[in-house]
Amino acid sequence: MKEQLLLLMDEWSAQLALGLQVLLILLLAYVLQRVLTRGVTRLSERYRLPAELILPVRGGIRWFIMGGALIMVLERFGVSATVLWTAFSGFVAVAAIAFFAIWSVLSNLLCAVLILTVGPFRLGDVVEIVEAFDKPIVKGRVIAINLLYTTLEESPESGTGAIVQVPNSLFFQKAVRRWRGTEGQFFNNTPNEK
């Protein structure tokens, strides 16, 4: 019975010591973070540094110190920093590959939001995407705008009268000419501006 009580007390004292170590790490990290951010704030006031510079620096200090404290706490619980670093770098690599894989889709989605909110052109307008040296790529009346493409109807005079789907991001990469159109009026060589 006495041996069991001693084992129980040893176990509790080890858990208490671990809890105190974690609490001390977090307290020191908090104090260090507060001291450094106050120091940066005083430097910014003394040298009149812009707030746009100081805000990210203070945030970076906070994240760096709290991240280091988290790694130290996890090491106290038996998690290796090497394992954490390997897992983190593997996650970042997979996220970067996934980001590059869907970049064009995200770009077209963002450009669709910009087209719909800013309104560089509207349904019924005639637009022409122009390459360098005034070389036209495509010209047509806007008949639909969705999240990935803007659909243009080419002029019947062009000989094709085809429907062309242009990726939304192309409107922000090239020069665009626009003529305001009306529902009843189709192309002519000099569209009327409204």
PyMOL commands that set and color helices and strands:
alter all, ss='L'
color gray80, all
select helices_A, chain A and resi 2-47+51-76+81-101+103-118+132-134+156-158+170-173
alter helices_A, ss='H'
color red, helices_A
select strands_A, chain A and resi 126-131+135-145+149-153+163-167+175-179
alter strands_A, ss='S'
color yellow, strands_A
deselect
rebuild
show_as cartoon
